[in-house]
Each structure stands twice: as structure tokens, then as C-alpha cells.
Amino acid sequence: MGNAWPLEAVEGSPQTEKCFLNLKRKSFCLIMLLLIVGIAASLFFGEQNALASEIPGPIVSFTFDDGYDSIYADGLPVFQQYNIAAGTYVITDKVGTGDYISLSQLQEMQQAGWEISSHTADHNGITEDNVSRAKQWLDSNGFTNSGFAAPNGIYTEETVSIVEQYHPYYVSTWGINSRPFDPYNIVRKTGLNNGAYDIEGIKALLDQAVDQNLWIVFVNHPVSTSSWGITPQRLEEVIQEIQTRNIPVVTVGDVVNGSFPPDTLGRYEETDPNVSWTGNWYSYSDPQASSGSRRFSSDYSTPATCTFSFTGTSVT
């Protein structure tokens, strides 16, 4: 497994790895409360390309590369208005400098459901050094299980072999994703603002996604009027068209973790063997540690938040 969960016992099966975790009664009571309101029961993930059953229809994700401060100032409020989230792929050496986003802003975005992931440490190609340095920075600041978006769409066998040592997925070049999704070759669409698509082109693209059950990952940079940015007004237009078609907006990390969970959990069980809880849950990303929060949902698109305290030994 990737990031370790403290486990008491582990057993495997052909479809999923089941982990039995000790919970304090307080955590168990929280789970039971969520069960009463219909959040569902036993974390169960199917085989690797299970996303077709997780989200059977089309999906849209928004991504913002480089980590400009306009994403926080002008983009975040739009996403909050529509109660959805996106992901920003930061150049970690640039965080807190010039017109780049600050660490505190990234932390606030994470609290709002945003994914904070890697665009390398320096945006100078893809090397072991700049991938590992970025990952270390992200982990040390609480952005664990981060994904990776390639600078300038670089994609080779060598770069994939580097990235897969550190990240659960690789956003590569340009296009639209069809099933089964490949986590190490996720493609994106450009041109939302002053680019290849006007609003009619966006509508046609979304209709194509609906007709063919596609996953569109939009890539943006600053939220601005520049030719390579997107304005808040255009963001709203696109989001409204997505919602008109009832297409779920999900971060790339949550889509990938739904199909390829880094630590596949089967059941939570309290220390008292006479008190147990099982059922089907979808699991959202981060943080994954010996204590903290993890998000759960019965329908993948409306997460609740649970806080757990664990005991036991660590299994990697």
C-alpha cells in the first residue's frame, strides 16, 4: 500500500484488500449517526476499472496549473457559489512568491474541498529531483496522496516511471478520457477562455460527454482575461451548462481514488467485538494518517466528513 493506515489485521481477496481498524467508541458512534441519515455501509471498492459503476455517466473535472493567486482570489469564490471544487497543480518552489498562491491560501482551498497536487518543484521538465522535491513539500504541508500534472504536457515512458513512484496518477497531454480510464495517462481539454472554444463549443463538448459517457478534464491557468486564463464570468457560464446537463463535477484525485484507492479499506470495526459496523461507502481523498478526517459518501457526489482516532500497528 501507499500511505500507511494503522491496522490490526489484514486479509486479501481477489477484488479488494480488507483492513480491519480499531476505532474508539466515539468514532463508532459518529459512523452510526451517519448510517442513520443514509450515508451507507462497509467501505468497499471493486476492481481497478470500477469507476464505470461508481459514476455511470459523464464526469467533468476542473484543473488549474502553476498555482497563481488569482485562482484563490477570483476562482475559489465561483466554485464555492456552486458548491463544487477543483484542483490546483502547484509549482512548489513558487508557492508564496510573486503572483503565486500562498501556503495559507492553499490550506484554505483544501478545507473547501479542493485538491492540491504537483506540477513539479520548478516546472523545468520532469526529473527525479523536481518530482521528489515537490512531493516532499506537499506531504510536509498536509497535501498527501497528491496527484501529478505534467508541465507542458510532457509524457514519455521514462517520465511515467518517475511519477508513478510518487503519485497515484499522471495528467499528461490533451484530449478527452473514455472508459476504462488510465490513471497514468489522464488527458485534458484546453481553450475555455479566449481559446479554441466559445460557449457553443463548450455546449457541444458537454453534449458529447453525455452521449458517450466521457470524462472531461478542463485545464486552466490564471483566472484572468489573458489568452491562457479563464474569467470568472466564463467559469460561471461553463458551470451552469454542466449543471444543466446534471454532470457531476469531481476533482481528478477523487475520480482516481474512487477507482484506484491508494489504501483499499474493507470494514471498520470497534475494539469491542460485540459492537461492529459494516456496509458500502465511497471514500474521498486525504488526509490519510493515524488520525484526522476522511470524507465518505453513499453516492460519491455529496460527501460527509468523519473524524477517526486509530490504534494498532502500522502496515505498509
Secondary structure, 3 states (H helix, E strand, C coil): CCCCEEECEEEECCCCEEEEEEECHHHHHHHHHHHHCCCCCCECCCCCCCHHHHCCCCEEEEEEEECEHHHHHHHHHHHHHCCCCCEEEECHHHCCCCCECCHHHHHHHHHCCCEEEECCCCCCCCCHHHHHHHHHHHHHCCCCCCCEECHHHCCCHHHHHHHCCCCCCEEEEECCECCCCCCCCEEEECCCCCCCCCHHHHHHHHHHHHHHCCEEEEEECCCCCCCCCCCHHHHHHHHHHHHHCCCCECCHHHHHHHHCCCCCCCEEEECCCCCEECCCEEECCCCCCCEEEEEEECCCCCCEEEEEEEECEEEC
